[in-house]
């Protein structure tokens, strides 16, 4: 009993230890790419690891990755093992490591730079691009692979450039060494070893801008195409400096001897404000030059000889100089027949505000000119005669006159430009035109208050942008796409007269934003420009008191009236918007940020052409007040609307009737950034074409149990920044259309995997989850497994999908959760009940055995005797019902006997037959003949299983004669034949037996359906005497004798 109890205890412990043993095998491999996101783009595999708070190169990056982005992290060490196994890498981005800006926000962090072990990149034989910007590197890393074609070391602390660092990089094409010694650095001079670039015979781009050089580096390779030497404190350019650069197409010398007035950074001019000294023959070998930047070099004179050998020059930047005199004389312009872009901005004379602009007649020689930038010249009036030299330029398409403080302008002059597409007059002082005269309300000297105003020095520079040149598009591309564009934004056109645009009939894009216009538009102001298709009237104070406003613009397609809230805030003022119905071609209308909370007379917007309406930043919470039903159908009349933006309307709830009156044609609906705490999902049934629903930034906490019941077209659902704490199990069921679901920044602690399961094939591709306080217990294991099973669903920034609890998991990514430490609830319950049952049964059995063993034994035998009753003991010497004689050497016969014959006779439920089998019942060590005789004599029948081979064997013949001997000695017919094959066809004995006792010869049936009958017949033959089945004719003939 004690042994049994001990065994049961050991068994119980074993079952308990099985799941626990898994804890010793933590899960190290993640089925998803983590912490990086791996994407395939054409033939490249890109691992995006930027801004992941990494402190070392992750070892989970796939070996097949070709581009690795590790920028904006906290990596401080790169060793020989960092990129081990990543032999396919062609590009590595290590910019901004460690992330200095983040360290400044976290004072506890160390601010050490990146430490790179010598030869850390040497084994990467396929590496082409290496970016090491803003890493506080004190020198160029040694041991770089020769395969490099691009190396960027911008914004480091490299003050010495030697041959040892880069001379071996013979395949280098692009080398960036800018911003290593500039105004924010404590450094005196950048030392460049003589001839350091000479061996780089494939070098095409060299950037040394914002370093303290003082002279052009000697022995530059002739392969150079682009050379950047901006802000390098170079004061003199000699005749020999660019002598060998015959392939140079771009040269940037800006910021040398800079114009420091109003500079947005610490600026040191040359002695006495002198300009850069350029030898007249300095550029004579630059025959292929296409771009030359001489901005902010304090130039007062332009030597025409500089451009003598520049037949291909297309872009010339001369901003921030003192070239008012050169603009007037323009001798150098005669040398630039192929120039396409000329920038002469901010060359004004300090303290001067001339009446007119004075440009040289030589501007007419710029026959290839496409764009002329003259911002910051500063003058009062623009006349037709002033631009006479430009009027015959056949390719001129852009004139930029922004920030000139122009008061008056003759728009007639623009009719003389045949191909003009962009007229940029923003940030001037142009006033309304009334009866051919302009009203001037500006003090003529007040411009100086703006010009002299120093800009903030708290400025963040982009080391890759043009430091002086304005690169942002002058006109919105969406507006310029319609045709000729006029930008009059940020002027003083507070009133639009009937003659304002009479000389600009072909304008298609017009920007009048930020003019403080408080006019009541009556439908006549734009009669002179009826073909305008894009009109921008934002940031004004327009009064919509006339229902005929803007009706003269029959071709208008885009109308932007945003930020005109001045009169909409006043309840007693008339607010008419019915003029919208007069536009037959209007596609886009922007009424955002107007605080619209009441309309006059007509309460509905109507348009058959409008496709997109932006109504954000208004007061739908008031318009859709429960006590006011006037505006319940405000959008119903927009029958062709597909995009509607209702964000920022302070909505706390949406009346069902108002929602049902939205246009059924909607494909995009934005209700983000309101205060909704409930959304009626059932109403989505009214929008059969809805593809995007934006509910971000509300207070929703409830989701529908089955989204598919209400929409079958929705593709994008945005629910971020709400208060959702639970995802219903059937939420995603049968939703096959949804491709993007954003649940970021909610209150989700766990996600039931059944909430994301679909009965049909899912098309979900993006699932946003970051910013949720996940509870990383075993309850979240099912969702983790769902993530592993649905790798086609992208979860952006997995590194930010982190645990909020419990304490030991706080701050860790959900992907790092070790699922092997968890056991599912079902498994735990099964194991508990199983071990409990085994332990209980063993203990009860042991106790019963100890206390009631004799009583149980006695009762059992008494009951057994009553069931069986009385039976006389058999005195026969036969122990078996039949002996089976077969070919034991034939594997197939043996298998048939053991698995078929034995099974059907001995294990039959009807009548059990006890068989004697050679391989089972013969006595070991006894002679074969003795075993054979004993088996035949102790069996009631002898069954021969015959095959062709066995019928010819000695074993069969011996056994047959012994069985036949019993017929002679004991007068007992014990022989039964089973023919597995047709054998002994000519045997006289078999023929005679066929006539006398046919039932003793059985043949294995060919039809499988007859096998049941075969086994039944065999059982009957074995259990009955042969003579009882003899042929009657034979029996009767014997009796006669």
GUKOL-444173 format. One record per residue (C-alpha): z negated, x, y; residue in one letter. Coordinates in steps of 0.02 Angstrom, whole numbers, padded with zeros to 5 digits, always signed. Example, Ala and Ser with C-alpha at 12.3 -4.5 7.8 and 13.67 -1.06 7.14 Angstrom:
-00390+00615-00225A
-00357+00684-00053S
***
This chain:
+00000+00000+00000X
-00042+00140+00121X
+00125+00225+00085X
+00218+00064+00121X
+00128+00042+00286X
+00167+00223+00335X
+00351+00199+00295X
+00358+00040+00400X
+00279+00130+00547X
+00405+00272+00536X
+00548+00147+00526X
+00487+00058+00682X
+00475+00221+00779X
+00650+00268+00726X
+00724+00108+00797X
+00629+00132+00960X
+00688+00312+00977X
+00872+00275+00951X
+00905+00204+01126X
+00782+00323+01207X
+00873+00474+01137X
+01023+00433+01247X
+00921+00487+01397X
+00943+00666+01340X
+01131+00651+01370X
+01157+00608+01554X
+01329+00552+01607X
+01414+00694+01701X
+01596+00639+01704X
+01648+00502+01823X
+01796+00394+01776X
+01834+00374+01963X
+01876+00518+02078X
+01710+00555+02161X
+01657+00606+02289X
+01840+00628+02337X
+01979+00500+02335X
+02132+00562+02243X
+02299+00489+02294X
+02474+00523+02235X
+02607+00541+02368X
+02781+00582+02307X
+02760+00741+02204X
+02592+00785+02281X
+02417+00739+02225X
+02299+00736+02375X
+02110+00743+02359X
+02034+00666+02515X
+01858+00739+02534X
+01840+00739+02723X
+01680+00677+02806X
+01584+00659+02642X
+01425+00755+02691X
+01470+00886+02560X
+01375+01049+02557X
+01487+01136+02431X
+01660+01117+02356X
+01645+00976+02228X
+01677+01026+02048X
+01747+00855+02003X
+01915+00885+02087X
+02056+00864+01961X
+02153+01018+01906X
+02316+00931+01950X
+02271+00913+02136X
+02393+01000+02253X
+02314+00963+02424X
+02126+00969+02456X
+02050+00903+02619X
+01870+00961+02643X
+01861+00944+02832X
+01711+00878+02930X
+01578+00920+02800X
+01426+01035+02793X
+01499+01168+02679X
+01426+01338+02724X
+01485+01449+02580X
+01653+01477+02498X
+01642+01589+02344X
+01759+01652+02208X
+01703+01505+02100X
+01732+01370+02232X
+01913+01337+02182X
+01906+01396+02003X
+02032+01304+01895X
+02126+01229+02043X
+02281+01335+02021X
+02399+01198+02080X
+02329+01195+02257X
+02459+01216+02393X
+02353+01161+02542X
+02167+01175+02584X
+02091+01097+02739X
+01918+01165+02781X
+01917+01120+02966X
+01750+01085+03051X
+01633+01156+02919X
+01492+01147+02951X
+01515+00993+03059X
+01445+01058+03224X
+01449+00890+03312X
+01344+00810+03177X
+01225+00956+03182X
+01203+00929+03368X
+01154+00748+03330X
+01035+00811+03196X
+00934+00954+03272X
+00849+00990+03105X
+01012+01054+03031X
+01055+01238+03034X
+01205+01287+03138X
+01267+01434+03036X
+01455+01454+03021X
+01560+01456+02864X
+01531+01606+02752X
+01685+01654+02650X
+01671+01781+02510X
+01805+01916+02508X
+01948+01861+02396X
+01887+01682+02379X
+02066+01618+02395X
+02153+01766+02313X
+02182+01685+02142X
+02266+01531+02216X
+02443+01593+02189X
+02524+01431+02245X
+02425+01411+02407X
+02541+01383+02557X
+02430+01309+02693X
+02252+01359+02736X
+02164+01273+02881X
+02000+01351+02939X
+01978+01278+03113X
+01811+01264+03203X
+01709+01356+03072X
+01626+01489+03181X
+01713+01626+03083X
+01681+01800+03158X
+01839+01875+03083X
+01996+01835+02985X
+01946+01812+02802X
+02000+01956+02691X
+02088+01941+02525X
+02202+01797+02571X
+02345+01762+02449X
+02518+01826+02496X
+02592+01655+02459X
+02522+01585+02623X
+02651+01516+02744X
+02530+01432+02865X
+02359+01493+02924X
+02256+01406+03058X
+02101+01489+03131X
+02086+01386+03291X
+01915+01370+03375X
+01821+01509+03289X
+01735+01667+03351X
+01874+01789+03309X
+01880+01918+03448X
+01965+02058+03352X
+02135+02038+03269X
+02176+02187+03159X
+02312+02234+03035X
+02185+02233+02895X
+02165+02046+02912X
+02345+01984+02911X
+02467+02126+02878X
+02480+02080+02692X
+02533+01902+02730X
+02718+01941+02731X
+02768+01760+02693X
+02671+01688+02840X
+02774+01572+02951X
+02643+01484+03056X
+02489+01572+03126X
+02365+01481+03239X
+02233+01590+03325X
+02205+01485+03482X
+02039+01437+03561X
+01936+01584+03499X
+01886+01657+03666X
+01891+01527+03804X
+01782+01453+03941X
+01649+01384+03823X
+01627+01548+03730X
+01523+01700+03772X
+01658+01832+03751X
+01737+01962+03863X
+01906+01998+03785X
+02011+01968+03631X
+02063+02135+03555X
+02231+02135+03467X
+02279+02293+03373X
+02445+02366+03426X
+02585+02304+03312X
+02472+02187+03214X
+02608+02055+03202X
+02752+02176+03175X
+02749+02166+02984X
+02752+01975+02983X
+02942+01969+02974X
+02946+01785+02926X
+02831+01726+03065X
+02906+01579+03162X
+02756+01512+03259X
+02616+01609+03342X
+02480+01522+03442X
+02362+01633+03544X
+02318+01507+03679X
+02144+01504+03756X
+02102+01684+03716X
+02064+01824+03837X
+02219+01934+03814X
+02268+01990+03991X
+02441+02042+03927X
+02576+01988+03805X
+02543+02067+03634X
+02672+02204+03600X
+02789+02220+03451X
+02804+02036+03413X
+02921+01999+03266X
+03099+01945+03309X
+03084+01798+03189X
+02971+01704+03311X
+03034+01533+03365X
+02878+01465+03452X
+02752+01566+03553X
+02598+01489+03634X
+02509+01597+03765X
+02426+01462+03869X
+02266+01507+03964X
+02262+01687+03905X
+02221+01766+04076X
+02392+01848+04081X
+02434+01892+04262X
+02596+01985+04238X
+02748+01957+04127X
+02852+02114+04114X
+03035+02142+04079X
+03000+02209+03904X
+02870+02082+03847X
+02994+01963+03763X
+03135+02085+03737X
+03155+02066+03549X
+03122+01879+03537X
+03304+01826+03524X
+03263+01675+03414X
+03126+01603+03525X
+03151+01417+03563X
+02979+01375+03637X
+02872+01475+03758X
+02708+01412+03831X
+02635+01516+03973X
+02537+01375+04056X
+02362+01402+04125X
+02386+01585+04170X
+02329+01605+04350X
+02286+01419+04348X
+02278+01295+04490X
+02092+01258+04481X
+02073+01119+04608X
+02002+00967+04516X
+02014+01056+04348X
+01919+00963+04211X
+01850+01125+04139X
+01774+01288+04203X
+01924+01369+04287X
+01946+01544+04357X
+02100+01571+04467X
+02183+01737+04494X
+02126+01842+04641X
+02156+01749+04803X
+02233+01602+04711X
+02385+01708+04670X
+02520+01644+04553X
+02573+01725+04391X
+02689+01873+04420X
+02845+01856+04314X
+02978+01992+04319X
+03150+01925+04366X
+03219+01990+04200X
+03071+01938+04092X
+03167+01797+04009X
+03340+01876+04001X
+03337+01894+03811X
+03276+01718+03775X
+03451+01647+03751X
+03394+01516+03625X
+03248+01449+03727X
+03238+01259+03733X
+03061+01228+03798X
+02972+01323+03936X
+02799+01278+03999X
+02743+01357+04163X
+02615+01223+04209X
+02462+01273+04308X
+02518+01450+04345X
+02497+01429+04536X
+02684+01453+04560X
+02748+01437+04738X
+02923+01502+04706X
+03040+01482+04559X
+03156+01629+04532X
+03327+01564+04481X
+03359+01727+04388X
+03230+01676+04257X
+03351+01544+04192X
+03511+01645+04200X
+03517+01672+04011X
+03443+01504+03959X
+03595+01397+03924X
+03500+01289+03797X
+03343+01250+03897X
+03304+01064+03878X
+03122+01045+03932X
+03040+01126+04083X
+02857+01090+04126X
+02802+01142+04300X
+02649+01030+04328X
+02496+01081+04430X
+02580+01211+04539X
+02622+01224+04724X
+02806+01184+04715X
+02833+01055+04852X
+02943+01181+04940X
+03042+01219+04782X
+03067+01033+04750X
+03146+01025+04923X
+03256+01180+04903X
+03289+01177+04716X
+03393+01334+04700X
+03336+01360+04521X
+03403+01189+04470X
+03581+01253+04476X
+03544+01361+04325X
+03489+01217+04212X
+03645+01117+04165X
+03573+01060+03996X
+03397+01018+04052X
+03342+00848+03985X
+03159+00835+04037X
+03086+00903+04199X
+02903+00881+04244X
+02853+00924+04422X
+02692+00821+04426X
+02540+00864+04531X
+02621+00989+04646X
+02550+00904+04801X
+02492+01000+04954X
+02305+00982+04972X
+02259+00869+05119X
+02439+00818+05152X
+02506+00639+05143X
+02688+00647+05196X
+02788+00493+05241X
+02930+00527+05118X
+02970+00632+04967X
+03091+00774+04993X
+03195+00823+04844X
+03338+00947+04841X
+03519+00900+04829X
+03528+01020+04682X
+03446+00887+04574X
+03620+00814+04562X
+03671+00966+04459X
+03554+00914+04317X
+03689+00814+04228X
+03595+00812+04061X
+03429+00756+04135X
+03352+00608+04043X
+03173+00604+04111X
+03102+00657+04278X
+02913+00660+04303X
+02853+00667+04484X
+02674+00607+04471X
+02553+00672+04600X
+02678+00723+04735X
+02582+00604+04853X
+02688+00518+04985X
+02690+00350+05075X
+02863+00276+05063X
+03010+00288+04944X
+03181+00254+05021X
+03353+00245+04945X
+03408+00404+05033X
+03262+00502+04960X
+03330+00482+04784X
+03513+00503+04829X
+03530+00667+04729X
+03471+00576+04571X
+03585+00425+04580X
+03736+00506+04502X
+03646+00576+04351X
+03731+00488+04205X
+03593+00514+04076X
+03437+00485+04180X
+03337+00350+04089X
+03156+00381+04144X
+03082+00403+04318X
+02895+00431+04326X
+02817+00409+04498X
+02640+00367+04447X
+02486+00416+04549X
+02581+00450+04710X
+02488+00327+04824X
+02655+00252+04875X
+02636+00105+04994X
+02815+00049+05016X
+02966+00062+04904X
+03145+00005+04918X
+03183-00070+04748X
+03368-00074+04793X
+03380+00110+04753X
+03357+00079+04566X
+03520-00018+04559X
+03612+00145+04580X
+03549+00220+04417X
+03672+00169+04281X
+03566+00206+04128X
+03389+00190+04193X
+03273+00116+04059X
+03096+00156+04120X
+03033+00145+04299X
+02851+00198+04303X
+02762+00158+04467X
+02585+00133+04404X
+02432+00185+04503X
+02510+00177+04674X
+02475+00067+04827X
+02628-00041+04825X
+02593-00204+04917X
+02678-00375+04913X
+02851-00392+04987X
+02860-00536+05112X
+03020-00565+05212X
+03080-00387+05181X
+02921-00312+05252X
+02771-00248+05160X
+02592-00285+05199X
+02490-00126+05205X
+02304-00143+05186X
+02265+00037+05144X
+02204+00169+05260X
+02334+00307+05270X
+02207+00443+05242X
+02104+00359+05110X
+02206+00439+04969X
+02104+00597+04990X
+01949+00512+04927X
+02037+00494+04760X
+02131+00657+04758X
+01978+00759+04801X
+01864+00670+04678X
+01814+00796+04547X
+01831+00737+04368X
+01692+00749+04242X
+01675+00914+04152X
+01608+00824+04000X
+01778+00825+03919X
+01828+00842+03737X
+01987+00943+03713X
+02113+00927+03575X
+02169+01103+03530X
+02332+01036+03460X
+02386+00934+03612X
+02481+00990+03765X
+02339+01037+03881X
+02425+00992+04044X
+02570+00882+03999X
+02549+00692+03986X
+02609+00651+03809X
+02558+00467+03792X
+02705+00344+03807X
+02726+00283+03986X
+02766+00106+03929X
+02701+00014+03777X
+02832+00039+03640X
+02825-00149+03602X
+02873-00184+03782X
+03003-00047+03804X
+03091-00107+03646X
+03154-00260+03741X
+03255-00159+03867X
+03236-00096+04044X
+03052-00078+04090X
+02961-00081+04258X
+02777-00034+04268X
+02689-00087+04428X
+02513-00090+04357X
+02363-00033+04458X
+02444-00067+04627X
+02403-00188+04770X
+02526-00326+04728X
+02400-00465+04751X
+02539-00586+04793X
+02714-00603+04722X
+02843-00662+04847X
+03013-00735+04807X
+03099-00573+04860X
+02985-00455+04766X
+03106-00418+04623X
+03272-00480+04692X
+03354-00310+04668X
+03299-00289+04486X
+03391-00426+04392X
+03405-00330+04228X
+03218-00299+04200X
+03165-00352+04024X
+02990-00276+04020X
+02873-00299+04168X
+02694-00238+04186X
+02595-00309+04332X
+02422-00283+04262X
+02271-00238+04369X
+02342-00290+04538X
+02199-00407+04589X
+02326-00547+04597X
+02239-00714+04632X
+02398-00812+04660X
+02439-00989+04600X
+02603-00960+04508X
+02725-01102+04545X
+02877-01059+04441X
+02979-00968+04575X
+02900-00796+04587X
+03006-00717+04451X
+03170-00809+04483X
+03257-00645+04526X
+03219-00574+04352X
+03252-00719+04234X
+03286-00607+04084X
+03110-00536+04068X
+03054-00544+03887X
+02887-00454+03897X
+02770-00493+04042X
+02600-00410+04062X
+02486-00495+04190X
+02320-00433+04120X
+02168-00389+04225X
+02212-00499+04372X
+02131-00656+04444X
+02272-00780+04422X
+02239-00962+04463X
+02327-01079+04341X
+02335-01231+04452X
+02519-01269+04430X
+02594-01339+04270X
+02761-01258+04316X
+02695-01080+04314X
+02818-00950+04247X
+02943-01082+04193X
+03083-00982+04275X
+03067-00853+04134X
+03165-00947+04002X
+03194-00792+03895X
+03010-00742+03890X
+02951-00692+03715X
+02785-00603+03748X
+02661-00658+03881X
+02497-00567+03906X
+02373-00661+04016X
+02214-00580+03952X
+02069-00532+04067X
+02107-00664+04199X
+01938-00748+04187X
+01898-00757+04372X
+01946-00940+04400X
+01918-00995+04221X
+01733-00962+04248X
+01728-01090+04389X
+01711-01268+04324X
+01776-01355+04479X
+01943-01264+04484X
+02100-01335+04404X
+02148-01253+04240X
+02322-01296+04179X
+02398-01217+04023X
+02530-01347+03986X
+02663-01231+04060X
+02663-01148+03889X
+02764-01292+03816X
+02908-01253+03933X
+02946-01087+03847X
+03074-01109+03710X
+03078-00927+03656X
+02896-00878+03675X
+02833-00789+03519X
+02670-00705+03570X
+02539-00769+03693X
+02380-00675+03736X
+02244-00779+03820X
+02100-00668+03768X
+01944-00630+03870X
+01968-00770+03995X
+01807-00865+03957X
+01906-01027+03943X
+01785-01170+03920X
+01874-01314+04005X
+02051-01373+04040X
+02120-01500+04161X
+02203-01664+04109X
+02292-01601+03954X
+02177-01537+03821X
+02301-01475+03692X
+02416-01323+03689X
+02593-01363+03636X
+02736-01250+03584X
+02871-01258+03452X
+02916-01073+03464X
+02747-00985+03475X
+02712-00875+03323X
+02556-00779+03377X
+02412-00834+03488X
+02267-00723+03537X
+02124-00834+03597X
+01980-00711+03576X
+01845-00689+03706X
+01843-00872+03761X
+01715-01012+03739X
+01768-01118+03591X
+01583-01148+03562X
+01590-01260+03715X
+01764-01331+03687X
+01715-01382+03510X
+01546-01451+03556X
+01487-01590+03442X
+01471-01707+03590X
+01646-01675+03657X
+01799-01718+03552X
+01930-01690+03685X
+01979-01516+03625X
+01965-01549+03439X
+02155-01535+03423X
+02183-01398+03551X
+02293-01294+03432X
+02374-01434+03333X
+02530-01438+03441X
+02575-01257+03399X
+02684-01310+03254X
+02763-01140+03218X
+02605-01034+03237X
+02574-00905+03099X
+02442-00792+03178X
+02287-00856+03268X
+02145-00750+03336X
+01984-00846+03375X
+01867-00696+03378X
+01727-00672+03505X
+01711-00857+03547X
+01522-00870+03517X
+01552-00999+03381X
+01396-01048+03285X
+01490-01175+03181X
+01666-01245+03168X
+01683-01435+03162X
+01778-01488+03007X
+01897-01593+03109X
+01936-01448+03225X
+01972-01335+03077X
+02084-01465+02996X
+02183-01479+03158X
+02232-01296+03156X
+02419-01272+03118X
+02454-01281+02931X
+02585-01144+02951X
+02453-01008+02979X
+02469-00847+02880X
+02333-00750+02974X
+02170-00821+03043X
+02043-00713+03133X
+01871-00788+03164X
+01780-00623+03169X
+01637-00574+03285X
+01566-00747+03309X
+01396-00815+03256X
+01446-00922+03107X
+01311-00947+02976X
+01416-01067+02872X
+01599-01078+02828X
+01674-01229+02741X
+01783-01146+02608X
+01852-01312+02547X
+01953-01330+02707X
+02063-01183+02657X
+02161-01307+02551X
+02247-01363+02712X
+02330-01192+02735X
+02450-01161+02591X
+02525-01005+02672X
+02365-00918+02729X
+02369-00734+02679X
+02233-00656+02787X
+02063-00727+02832X
+01952-00622+02945X
+01768-00673+02948X
+01692-00505+02995X
+01544-00491+03111X
+01466-00662+03082X
+01303-00718+03002X
+01371-00789+02841X
+01258-00786+02690X
+01345-00910+02576X
+01506-00891+02476X
+01597-01021+02374X
+01574-01028+02186X
+01761-01026+02154X
+01881-00965+02287X
+02032-01009+02182X
+01992-01194+02194X
+02036-01191+02379X
+02172-01060+02403X
+02308-00981+02299X
+02396-00883+02436X
+02254-00780+02512X
+02287-00592+02499X
+02160-00515+02618X
+01981-00575+02643X
+01873-00481+02768X
+01686-00518+02758X
+01606-00360+02824X
+01453-00360+02939X
+01382-00525+02879X
+01221-00568+02787X
+01291-00597+02613X
+01162-00553+02482X
+01238-00634+02328X
+01411-00643+02254X
+01429-00802+02148X
+01483-00778+01968X
+01640-00883+01985X
+01689-00823+02159X
+01838-00722+02101X
+01885-00826+01950X
+02072-00863+01935X
+02110-00787+02106X
+02268-00691+02067X
+02335-00673+02244X
+02192-00576+02327X
+02233-00392+02351X
+02101-00337+02478X
+01917-00389+02487X
+01801-00315+02618X
+01615-00340+02582X
+01553-00188+02676X
+01395-00191+02784X
+01315-00344+02705X
+01150-00367+02612X
+01214-00351+02434X
+01086-00273+02318X
+01184-00296+02158X
+01349-00370+02103X
+01370-00472+01947X
+01526-00410+01860X
+01572-00590+01817X
+01592-00624+02003X
+01743-00508+02003X
+01812-00557+01833X
+01971-00660+01833X
+02042-00767+01695X
+02216-00713+01744X
+02285-00543+01791X
+02204-00481+01952X
+02304-00404+02094X
+02150-00337+02183X
+02186-00163+02247X
+02055-00128+02381X
+01868-00170+02374X
+01760-00115+02522X
+01575-00100+02480X
+01498+00033+02592X
+01349-00010+02701X
+01260-00122+02574X
+01078-00091+02521X
+01114-00078+02335X
+00968-00083+02216X
+01012+00049+02087X
+00919-00016+01937X
+00990-00055+01767X
+01043-00227+01832X
+01188-00145+01923X
+01250-00063+01764X
+01371-00205+01726X
+01456-00182+01894X
+01467+00005+01867X
+01554-00027+01702X
+01671-00147+01790X
+01715-00008+01910X
+01755+00108+01764X
+01861-00025+01680X
+01962-00066+01838X
+02018+00103+01901X
+02169+00020+01983X
+02050-00057+02111X
+02020+00067+02252X
+01844+00073+02323X
+01862+00175+02485X
+01730+00303+02527X
+01628+00291+02368X
+01515+00424+02440X
+01452+00292+02564X
+01420+00161+02430X
+01241+00218+02412X
+01076+00158+02341X
+00939+00092+02454X
+00811+00078+02314X
+00716+00123+02209X
+00641+00275+02292X
+00705+00406+02170X
+00884+00342+02191X
+00880+00313+02379X
+01027+00395+02467X
+01123+00430+02307X
+01295+00361+02275X
+01307+00216+02155X
+01433+00317+02055X
+01301+00447+02013X
+01192+00317+01926X
+01161+00371+01744X
+01201+00217+01642X
+01147+00299+01480X
+00965+00277+01532X
+00990+00090+01530X
+00994-00031+01384X
+01075-00200+01406X
+00962-00354+01400X
+01045-00423+01244X
+01027-00258+01151X
+00845-00243+01203X
+00804-00419+01143X
+00892-00391+00976X
+00804-00226+00947X
+00635-00301+00993X
+00648-00448+00874X
+00720-00342+00735X
+00583-00210+00742X
+00450-00344+00765X
+00512-00438+00611X
+00521-00281+00503X
+00347-00223+00554X
+00269-00396+00528X
+00349-00421+00358X
+00296-00250+00294X
+00117-00277+00350X
+00107-00453+00274X
+00184-00393+00111X
+00062-00249+00098X
-00085-00365+00133X
-00028-00497+00006X
-00001-00362-00126X
-00176-00298-00101X
-00263-00468-00106X
-00158-00587-00213X
-00057-00477-00331X
-00129-00544-00499X
-00129-00726-00442X
+00053-00718-00387X
+00105-00633-00549X
+00019-00765-00656X
+00090-00913-00559X
+00265-00836-00563X
+00266-00817-00752X
+00197-00992-00780X
+00332-01067-00672X
+00465-00962-00754X
+00412-01022-00926X
+00420-01204-00869X
+00594-01181-00800X
+00669-01090-00951X
+00579-01192-01083X
+00566-01140-01266X
+00710-01039-01347X
+00718-00963-01521X
+00754-00779-01527X
+00926-00730-01591X
+00931-00630-01751X
+01115-00578-01734X
+01156-00395-01724X
+01286-00424-01590X
+01233-00378-01417X
+01398-00401-01323X
+01518-00544-01309X
+01667-00429-01310X
+01716-00247-01318X
+01858-00198-01202X
+01978-00069-01271X
+02096+00003-01140X
+02179+00162-01081X
+02042+00253-00986X
+02164+00388-00933X
+02272+00264-00837X
+02192+00246-00664X
+02278+00082-00625X
+02225+00002-00791X
+02049+00067-00769X
+02042-00005-00593X
+02106-00173-00656X
+01976-00180-00795X
+01830-00128-00686X
+01870-00226-00529X
+01964-00377-00596X
+01925-00412-00779X
+01743-00360-00773X
+01716-00455-00610X
+01791-00619-00670X
+01701-00616-00839X
+01531-00542-00801X
+01505-00603-00623X
+01581-00774-00643X
+01474-00917-00581X
+01521-01029-00729X
+01484-00932-00887X
+01435-00751-00887X
+01515-00641-01020X
+01428-00481-01071X
+01556-00343-01094X
+01548-00174-01177X
+01644-00042-01080X
+01675+00135-01138X
+01640+00219-00971X
+01484+00117-00943X
+01399+00072-01107X
+01438+00212-01230X
+01291+00324-01278X
+01305+00499-01206X
+01312+00638-01337X
+01368+00523-01479X
+01534+00556-01566X
+01681+00453-01503X
+01714+00373-01673X
+01530+00326-01688X
+01527+00249-01513X
+01687+00156-01554X
+01621+00086-01718X
+01457+00037-01638X
+01544-00051-01493X
+01658-00152-01609X
+01521-00197-01732X
+01397-00249-01595X
+01525-00358-01503X
+01579-00531-01551X
+01757-00497-01496X
+01868-00346-01469X
+01990-00363-01327X
+02139-00245-01320X
+02215-00217-01149X
+02390-00157-01195X
+02517-00056-01100X
+02668+00033-01172X
+02582+00200-01164X
+02417+00140-01236X
+02500+00048-01382X
+02563+00215-01443X
+02398+00308-01424X
+02276+00361-01561X
+02130+00272-01476X
+02217+00102-01489X
+02265+00124-01670X
+02089+00178-01721X
+02005+00036-01629X
+02131-00089-01699X
+02100-00037-01879X
+01910-00044-01855X
+01923-00221-01782X
+02040-00272-01924X
+01915-00201-02048X
+01788-00332-01989X
+01911-00468-02039X
+01919-00395-02214X
+01732-00356-02233X
+01649-00497-02137X
+01790-00625-02135X
+01778-00626-01942X
+01934-00630-01835X
+01878-00537-01679X
+02044-00474-01608X
+02113-00529-01437X
+02265-00454-01353X
+02299-00444-01166X
+02476-00387-01131X
+02491-00305-00960X
+02667-00253-01007X
+02788-00318-01141X
+02738-00210-01291X
+02753-00217-01483X
+02901-00337-01469X
+02955-00300-01649X
+02782-00292-01728X
+02770-00404-01883X
+02582-00421-01858X
+02600-00479-01680X
+02734-00605-01727X
+02626-00673-01869X
+02475-00685-01755X
+02581-00775-01627X
+02611-00911-01754X
+02435-00921-01826X
+02326-00902-01668X
+02434-00904-01515X
+02286-00917-01396X
+02221-00745-01446X
+02373-00663-01365X
+02367-00674-01175X
+02495-00607-01052X
+02456-00558-00871X
+02550-00686-00765X
+02687-00636-00643X
+02643-00778-00525X
+02483-00740-00426X
+02443-00926-00421X
+02424-00926-00611X
+02289-00793-00612X
+02149-00922-00602X
+02212-01009-00760X
+02226-00840-00845X
+02043-00797-00814X
+01985-00969-00871X
+02086-00955-01032X
+02021-00780-01067X
+01842-00837-01041X
+01866-00980-01165X
+01947-00868-01294X
+01808-00739-01283X
+01668-00867-01299X
+01744-00967-01443X
+01786-00919-01622X
+01967-00878-01658X
+01972-00981-01818X
+01933-01138-01722X
+02098-01116-01634X
+02209-01076-01784X
+02372-01170-01808X
+02337-01328-01913X
+02489-01299-02022X
+02419-01131-02070X
+02245-01198-02104X
+02311-01342-02211X
+02420-01227-02315X
+02271-01114-02353X
+02163-01261-02405X
+02295-01311-02534X
+02263-01150-02626X
***
